[in-house]
């Protein structure tokens, strides 16, 4: 199959129609509609060969079909297609002629060279411009000979196209290994009176065509005060092979303006030369801050063990951006050697180094460093940072040390670390076995902290300890235990919350107990009607709108018609109407298949201005068979 644009192939092959070439040729010679002929030309781009050329060639003069005829002739590789296009050059003008010229250029047809050179003298500037570009695509010495004089002689409107043709021709010389011819033509374009973008493109081409000999020219562009020239040179430096280029970039780095140094370093690093890494490491050590940050970032992407010392130093730098860049780089570098360097930071005397090391232990998840972090947690200056990491990485093995530290410091950060560890453990309840003995011998703030940690530990033993503490004569102990019970995350605390909501004289505890019930009742594995009974009992005790909203949200997770009826009783309360509608829709969507009549009856009472809810209600009514 011939190479044609993928979108064209997809569009044409998706349409039913003949694929036999003779059938297609017959359509072009018939009275078929214009659209059918256009599609036929596109099919011939796929299925046509030299036999289709006589039928396509006359269409080059048809303003409505010329473009699709050219698509077919462009795709047919036989020389007959090129001949037909060349012959059309003498018969067409204006846009039709420009189109044929463009097609000849795309075909890279050397046989068209002489005819296209003749069009360089055409009176129509558009024709001359198209011919110049098409000739550039074809390339060769005759093309260069024809185009070069026009760089100086062509009118201003045509000169950019002539320059483009020259650049294309020079690029083809370079691709074909004709370096000398490429250099000569690129240099000629550079010297012409052209707009800066084309002169820059010619300069880039001249450097690349020269290969190693182009390094001096590249150096001059890197030193140019003109920003577009400088960035063209950087782009070229990335593409030009050879150690000389890397050496040039390294030499330019210290003498370049500060606002250019980072770009130079990036170009050097992206080349991947062996010379690059030492330069990047050196840049990370000293110099303008922006350059150091760039260098440190690059070390995280391309560094190795040789870059670790400088990154360790930078991770404790006074400049926050540099320090953060270095820490991010150290997180990315793999290897046990990097882990060892990070752990060694914990033993440094400088506070910032120790803090950076602790943070990196957490970021790299270095479990072997936990004993060192535990030791660091005893130091007030780094305690909070150490405990944060312990909360993220430590396990039950570290609990005894942390429990001792809690007794010693009474620190909120220690409590937070203990709670985090207990919450993360796969067997959470096992944590209680270590916490309960410590609780038995504690008092005051430590006792209260351990009661709060028991909530994170969970399990029957922890729950029993909290129940006992909730009856303690000490007001602080009792309040802490009650709050932990209200925040318990499994349904086994529900009996305690039900009793508390029914008996509490302080409204605060009633509110917290009700909120706990509304959170835990849906988590039960009991039957839906039992959940509904419990929710209705809790709603009956709720006096505030806030708790009633929570109750409606819990009801929305039930799946019985009775729950739907219960929700609709709240529709008349203005402060709860929207929540009741939302809950009613949620329940109805769950049960409409099994209880369509009940859903339809309930939805008669439900109206809303919320467009999304209204759409869901309409869909439910349709499913219930009432619309």
C-alpha positions in Angstrom: 0.0 0.0 0.0 1.3 3.5 -0.8 2.2 5.9 1.9 -0.6 8.4 2.3 -1.7 10.4 5.4 -3.2 8.2 8.1 -6.3 10.3 8.5 -7.0 10.1 4.8 -6.6 6.3 4.8 -8.9 6.0 7.8 -11.6 8.2 6.3 -11.5 6.6 2.9 -11.4 3.0 4.0 -14.2 3.6 6.4 -16.5 4.4 3.5 -18.2 1.7 1.5 -17.4 1.8 -2.2 -15.5 0.2 -5.1 -11.8 -0.6 -4.7 -11.3 -2.0 -8.3 -9.2 0.6 -10.2 -11.1 0.2 -13.4 -14.4 0.9 -11.6 -12.9 3.9 -10.0 -11.6 5.3 -13.3 -15.0 4.7 -14.8 -16.6 6.9 -12.1 -14.3 9.8 -12.9 -15.4 9.6 -16.6 -19.1 9.4 -15.8 -21.8 11.9 -14.8 -21.4 10.9 -11.1 -22.0 13.7 -8.5 -19.0 15.8 -7.6 -18.8 14.4 -4.1 -18.6 10.9 -5.4 -15.8 11.8 -7.8 -13.9 13.5 -5.0 -14.1 10.4 -2.9 -13.0 8.3 -5.9 -9.9 10.4 -6.2 -9.1 9.7 -2.6 -9.6 6.0 -3.2 -7.3 6.1 -6.1 -4.6 7.5 -3.8 -4.8 4.0 -2.1 -5.6 1.7 -5.0 -4.4 3.6 -8.1 -1.4 3.0 -10.3 -0.2 4.5 -13.7 -3.4 3.4 -15.4 -5.3 5.9 -13.3 -3.1 8.8 -14.4 -5.0 9.7 -17.7 -8.3 9.9 -15.8 -6.8 12.1 -13.0 -4.7 14.5 -15.1 -7.6 16.4 -16.7 -9.0 17.1 -13.2 -5.9 19.2 -12.3 -7.7 22.1 -14.2 -11.0 21.5 -12.3 -11.2 24.1 -9.5 -13.5 21.8 -7.5 -11.6 18.5 -7.9 -8.0 19.6 -8.5 -6.9 19.2 -4.9 -8.2 15.6 -4.5 -6.7 14.8 -7.9 -3.4 16.0 -6.7 -3.7 13.9 -3.6 -4.0 10.8 -5.9 -1.2 11.8 -8.2 1.1 12.6 -5.2 0.6 9.1 -3.9 1.0 7.2 -7.2 4.8 6.5 -7.4 4.9 5.8 -11.1 6.8 8.3 -13.2 3.6 8.8 -15.3 2.1 10.7 -12.4 5.1 13.1 -12.3 4.9 13.5 -16.1 1.2 14.5 -15.9 2.0 17.1 -13.2 4.9 18.5 -15.2 2.8 18.8 -18.3 0.1 20.6 -16.3 2.6 23.3 -15.4 2.3 24.8 -18.9 -1.5 24.7 -18.9 -2.5 26.2 -15.5 -2.2 29.4 -13.6 -3.0 31.0 -10.3 -3.9 28.7 -7.4 -4.2 25.6 -9.6 -0.7 26.1 -10.8 0.6 26.7 -7.3 -1.1 23.5 -6.2 0.6 21.4 -8.9 4.0 22.9 -8.1 3.6 22.1 -4.4 2.7 18.5 -5.3 5.8 18.1 -7.4 7.9 19.4 -4.5 6.3 16.8 -2.2 7.1 14.1 -4.7 10.7 15.1 -4.7 10.7 14.5 -8.4 14.1 15.4 -10.0 12.5 15.3 -13.5 10.5 18.4 -12.6 13.6 20.4 -11.9 13.9 22.2 -15.3 10.2 23.0 -15.6 10.2 24.4 -12.0 13.3 26.5 -12.6 11.5 28.0 -15.6 8.6 29.0 -13.2 11.1 31.1 -11.2 10.6 33.8 -13.9 6.8 33.7 -13.7 5.0 37.0 -13.3 3.0 35.7 -10.4 4.9 36.0 -7.1 2.9 33.1 -5.6 4.1 30.9 -8.4 7.7 31.9 -8.0 7.5 31.3 -4.2 6.0 27.9 -4.6 8.5 26.9 -7.3 11.4 28.0 -5.0 10.2 25.9 -2.1 9.4 22.9 -4.4 12.9 23.1 -5.9 14.4 23.1 -2.4 12.6 19.9 -1.6 14.0 18.3 -4.8 17.5 19.6 -4.2 20.7 19.2 -6.1 23.4 21.4 -7.7 21.1 22.8 -10.5 18.6 23.9 -7.9 21.3 25.7 -5.9 22.6 27.3 -9.0 19.1 28.6 -9.9 18.1 29.8 -6.4 21.2 31.5 -5.1 21.0 34.5 -7.4 17.4 35.1 -6.4 18.5 35.6 -2.8 19.7 39.1 -3.9 17.5 39.7 -6.9 14.0 38.4 -5.9 11.4 40.9 -4.7 10.9 41.3 -1.0 7.6 39.3 -1.2 9.4 36.3 -2.7 12.8 36.3 -1.0 11.7 34.4 2.1 10.4 31.5 0.0 13.6 31.6 -2.0 15.5 31.4 1.3 13.4 28.5 2.4 14.1 26.7 -0.8 17.8 27.3 -0.3 17.7 26.0 3.3 15.8 22.9 2.2 18.3 22.3 -0.6 21.2 22.8 1.8 19.6 20.4 4.3 19.3 17.8 1.5 23.0 18.2 0.6 23.9 17.6 4.3 21.6 14.5 4.5 23.2 13.1 1.3 26.7 13.5 2.7 27.6 16.5 0.6 28.9 18.6 3.5 30.9 21.1 1.5 28.0 22.0 -0.7 25.7 22.2 2.4 28.1 24.5 4.2 28.5 26.8 1.1 24.7 27.1 0.7 24.0 27.6 4.4 26.7 30.4 4.5 25.2 32.0 1.5 21.8 32.2 3.1 23.4 33.5 6.3 24.9 36.4 4.4 21.7 37.3 2.5 19.3 40.1 3.4 16.7 38.1 5.3 14.6 38.2 8.4 16.4 37.0 11.6 14.6 33.6 11.9 15.9 32.4 8.5 19.4 33.7 9.2 19.4 31.8 12.5 18.1 28.6 10.8 20.9 29.0 8.2 23.5 29.5 10.9 22.3 26.4 12.8 22.5 24.4 9.5 26.0 25.8 8.8 27.3 24.7 12.2 25.8 21.2 12.0 27.0 20.7 8.4 30.6 21.6 9.5 30.4 19.0 12.4 33.5 19.4 14.6 34.7 22.3 12.4 31.6 24.1 13.4 32.5 24.5 17.0 34.2 27.9 16.6 31.1 29.2 14.8 29.0 27.8 17.6 31.1 29.5 20.2 30.4 32.9 18.6 26.7 32.3 18.7 26.8 31.3 22.3 28.6 34.6 23.1 26.1 36.7 21.1 24.1 39.3 23.2 21.1 38.4 21.1 18.8 36.0 23.1 17.3 34.2 20.1 20.8 33.6 18.7 22.0 32.3 22.1 19.1 29.9 22.4 19.5 28.7 18.8 23.1 28.0 19.7 22.0 26.0 22.7 19.6 23.9 20.6 22.4 23.3 18.1 24.8 22.4 20.8 22.5 19.6 22.0 22.5 18.1 18.4 26.2 18.6 17.5 28.2 15.5 18.4 31.7 15.6 19.8 33.6 16.2 23.0 34.7 19.6 21.7 31.1 20.8 22.1 30.9 19.6 25.7 34.2 21.3 26.4 32.9 24.5 24.8 29.8 24.6 27.0 31.8 23.9 30.1 34.2 26.7 29.2 31.4 29.1 28.5 29.6 28.4 31.8 31.7 30.5 34.2 32.0 33.5 31.9 28.4 33.7 30.8 25.9 36.1 32.3 24.1 34.8 35.4 20.8 34.6 33.6 22.3 32.3 30.9 24.3 29.9 33.1 21.4 27.6 34.0 20.5 27.2 30.3 24.1 26.4 29.5 24.3 23.8 32.2 21.0 22.2 31.1 22.3 21.9 27.6 25.5 20.4 28.7 23.7 17.9 31.0 21.2 16.9 28.3 24.0 15.9 25.9 25.1 13.2 28.3 28.9 13.6 27.8 31.3 12.2 30.3 32.5 15.7 30.9 29.1 16.9 32.0 28.8 15.4 35.5 31.9 16.9 37.0 30.8 20.3 35.7 27.3 19.9 37.2 28.8 18.8 40.6 31.1 21.8 40.6 28.2 24.1 39.8 26.2 22.7 42.7 28.9 23.6 45.1 29.1 27.3 44.6 28.1 30.2 42.4 24.8 32.0 41.7 22.0 30.5 43.6 19.8 29.8 40.5 22.7 27.9 38.9 23.3 25.8 42.1 19.6 24.9 42.3 19.6 23.9 38.6 22.8 21.8 39.1 21.4 20.1 42.2 18.1 19.3 40.4 20.2 17.8 37.5 22.1 15.6 40.0 18.8 14.1 41.1 18.1 13.2 37.5 21.6 12.2 36.2 23.9 12.0 39.2 25.7 9.0 40.7 27.4 8.3 43.9 30.1 10.9 43.2 27.4 13.6 43.6 26.2 12.4 47.0 28.6 14.5 49.2 27.7 17.8 47.5 24.0 16.9 47.8 24.4 16.1 51.4 26.0 19.5 52.0 23.4 21.3 50.0 20.5 19.6 51.8 21.5 21.5 54.9 22.0 24.8 53.1 20.6 28.1 54.5 18.8 28.8 51.3 15.5 26.9 51.6 15.1 26.3 47.8 18.6 24.9 47.4 18.1 22.7 50.5 14.8 21.4 49.2 16.2 20.7 45.7 19.1 18.8 47.3 16.7 16.7 49.4 14.5 15.9 46.4 17.7 14.9 44.5 18.8 12.6 47.3 15.4 11.0 47.5 15.7 10.1 43.7 19.2 8.6 43.8 19.0 4.8 44.4 21.4 2.6 46.4 22.4 1.5 49.9 25.4 3.9 49.7 23.0 6.8 49.5 21.1 5.5 52.5 24.3 5.3 54.4 25.2 8.9 53.6 21.7 10.0 54.7 21.9 8.1 58.0 25.4 9.6 58.6 23.7 13.1 58.5 22.0 12.3 61.8 25.4 12.3 63.5 26.5 15.6 62.3 26.8 18.5 64.7 25.0 21.0 62.6 21.3 21.1 63.5 20.2 21.7 59.8 22.1 18.7 58.7 20.5 16.5 61.3 17.0 17.8 60.5 17.7 17.2 56.8 18.9 13.6 57.5 15.8 12.8 59.6 13.5 14.1 56.8 15.4 12.1 54.2 15.2 8.9 56.3 11.4 9.3 56.1 11.4 10.2 52.4 13.6 7.3 51.5 11.9 4.9 53.9 15.1 3.7 55.5 13.8 1.3 58.1 17.3 0.4 59.2 17.8 3.9 60.4 14.9 3.8 63.0 17.2 3.1 66.0 19.1 6.3 65.1 15.9 8.2 64.7 14.6 7.0 68.0 17.8 8.2 69.6 17.4 11.6 67.9 13.9 11.8 69.2 15.4 12.3 72.7 16.9 15.6 71.6 14.5 18.5 71.9 15.8 20.3 68.8 15.0 17.4 66.5 12.3 15.7 68.5 9.3 16.7 66.4 11.0 15.9 63.1 12.1 12.5 64.4 8.7 11.6 65.7 7.0 12.5 62.4 9.3 10.0 60.7 8.7 7.4 63.4 5.0 7.9 63.0 5.4 7.1 59.3 7.9 4.2 59.4 8.0 2.7 62.9 6.1 -0.5 63.9 5.3 -2.4 67.1 9.0 -3.0 67.8 9.5 0.7 68.4 6.4 1.1 70.7 8.2 0.4 74.0 10.8 3.1 73.3 8.1 5.5 72.4 6.0 4.7 75.4 9.0 5.4 77.5 9.6 8.7 75.7 6.0 9.7 76.3 6.3 9.0 80.0 9.5 11.1 80.0 8.4 14.1 77.9 4.6 14.1 77.9 4.9 15.3 74.3 2.0 15.7 72.0 4.3 14.7 69.1 5.1 11.4 70.8 1.3 10.7 71.3 0.8 11.5 67.6 3.5 9.1 66.5 2.1 6.3 68.7 -1.4 6.9 67.3 0.0 6.8 63.8 1.9 3.6 64.3 -1.2 1.9 65.9 -3.4 3.0 63.1 -1.0 1.7 60.4 -0.4 -1.8 61.9 -2.0 -4.7 60.1 -2.9 -6.2 63.5 -3.9 -3.0 65.2 -5.4 -4.6 68.3 -1.9 -6.1 69.1 -0.7 -2.6 69.9 -3.1 -2.5 72.9 -1.1 -5.4 74.5 1.9 -3.0 74.8 -0.1 0.1 75.6 -2.3 -1.3 78.4 0.5 -2.1 80.8 1.8 1.4 80.4 -1.7 2.8 80.9 -2.0 0.9 84.2 1.1 2.6 85.7 0.5 6.1 84.3 -1.4 9.1 85.5 -2.1 12.7 84.5 -1.3 13.8 80.9 0.4 10.5 80.1 -2.7 8.6 81.1 -4.9 10.8 79.0 -2.6 10.5 76.0 -2.6 6.7 76.2 -6.4 6.6 76.4 -6.5 8.6 73.1 -3.9 6.3 71.5 -6.1 3.3 72.4 -8.7 4.6 70.1 -6.2 4.3 67.2 -5.2 0.8 68.4 -8.7 -0.5 68.4 -9.8 -4.0 69.4 -11.7 -5.6 72.3 -9.0 -4.9 74.9 -8.7 -1.3 74.1 -12.5 -0.9 74.0 -12.8 -2.5 77.4 -10.2 -0.2 78.9 -12.0 2.9 77.5 -15.3 1.6 79.0 -13.7 1.3 82.4 -12.1 4.7 82.1 -15.4 6.2 81.1 -16.7 5.4 84.6 -13.6 6.8 86.4 -14.1 9.3 89.1 -11.4 11.6 87.6 -13.3 14.0 85.4 -10.4 14.3 82.9 -10.0 10.6 82.6 -13.8 10.2 82.1 -14.0 12.9 79.5 -11.1 11.6 77.5 -12.4 8.1 77.5 -15.9 9.2 76.5 -14.6 11.2 73.6 -12.5 8.3 72.5 -15.6 6.1 72.6 -17.6 8.6 70.5 -14.8 8.6 68.0 -14.4 4.8 67.8 -14.3 3.5 64.3 -16.0 0.1 64.5 -19.6 -0.8 65.4 -18.7 -2.7 68.6 -18.8 0.7 70.4 -22.5 1.3 69.5 -24.0 0.0 72.7 -21.9 2.5 74.7 -23.0 5.3 72.4 -26.6 4.4 72.6 -26.5 4.4 76.4 -24.6 7.7 76.5 -27.0 9.4 74.2 -30.0 8.3 76.3 -28.5 9.0 79.7 -26.0 11.9 79.3 -27.0 15.1 81.2 -24.4 17.2 79.4 -25.7 18.1 75.9 -22.1 17.8 74.6 -22.0 14.1 75.2 -25.4 13.5 73.8 -24.4 15.3 70.6 -21.1 13.4 70.3 -22.8 10.0 71.0 -25.4 10.7 68.3 -22.8 11.6 65.8 -20.9 8.5 66.6 -24.1 6.4 66.1 -24.9 8.0 62.7 -21.3 7.2 61.6 -21.2 3.6 62.9 -24.7 2.2 62.3 -24.3 2.0 58.5 -21.1 0.0 59.1 -22.9 -2.8 60.9 -23.3 -6.1 59.2 -26.9 -6.5 60.5 -30.1 -6.5 58.4 -31.3 -3.3 56.9 -34.4 -3.2 59.0 -32.3 -3.4 62.2 -30.1 -0.5 61.0 -33.3 1.4 60.2 -34.6 0.8 63.8 -31.4 2.0 65.3 -31.3 5.1 63.1 -34.9 6.0 63.9 -34.2 5.7 67.6 -31.1 8.0 67.3 -33.0 10.5 65.2 -35.7 10.7 67.8 -33.1 11.9 70.3 -31.6 14.4 67.9 -32.6 17.9 68.8 -30.4 19.9 66.5 -30.5 20.3 62.7 -26.8 19.4 62.4 -27.3 15.9 63.8 -30.6 15.3 61.9 -28.7 16.0 58.7 -26.2 13.3 59.7 -29.0 11.0 60.4 -30.6 11.6 57.0 -27.2 10.9 55.3 -27.0 7.6 57.2 -30.6 6.7 56.2 -29.5 7.3 52.6 -27.4 4.2 52.8 -30.3 1.9 53.8 -32.3 -0.2 51.3 -35.9 -0.6 52.5 -39.2 1.1 51.6 -39.7 1.9 55.3 -36.5 3.9 55.2 -37.8 5.8 52.2 -41.0 6.6 54.0 -39.1 7.7 57.1 -37.0 10.1 55.0 -40.1 11.7 53.4 -41.4 12.7 56.8 -38.6 15.3 56.9 -39.6 17.0 53.6 -41.8 19.5 55.3 -38.9 20.8 57.4 -37.4 23.7 55.5 -34.0 23.4 57.1 -33.8 19.7 56.2 -35.7 19.5 52.9 -32.7 19.3 50.5 -31.0 16.7 52.7 -34.2 14.7 52.8 -34.6 14.9 49.0 -31.1 13.7 48.5 -31.6 10.8 50.9 -34.9 9.9 49.3 -33.4 9.8 45.8 -30.4 7.7 47.0 -32.7 5.1 48.7 -35.1 5.1 45.7 -32.3 4.3 43.3 -31.4 1.2 45.4 -34.9 -0.2 45.7 -36.7 0.9 42.5 -36.2 -2.4 40.9 -37.8 -4.4 43.7 -40.3 -1.8 45.1 -41.4 0.3 42.1 -44.8 1.1 43.6 -43.4 2.4 46.9 -40.8 4.5 45.0 -43.4 6.0 42.8 -45.6 6.9 45.7 -42.8 8.5 47.7 -41.6 10.5 44.8 -44.9 12.2 44.4 -43.9 14.3 47.4 -40.5 15.2 46.1 -39.8 18.3 44.0 -36.6 20.2 43.7 -35.0 23.1 41.8 -31.7 21.2 41.7 -31.3 20.1 38.1 -29.2 17.1 38.8 -31.5 15.8 41.5 -34.5 16.6 39.3 -33.0 14.5 36.5 -32.4 11.6 38.8 -36.0 11.8 40.1 -37.4 11.8 36.5 -35.3 8.7 35.7 -36.6 7.0 38.8 -40.2 7.8 37.8 -39.6 6.3 34.4 -38.1 3.2 35.9 -41.0 2.9 38.4 -43.3 2.9 35.4 -45.1 6.2 36.2 -43.9 8.3 33.3 
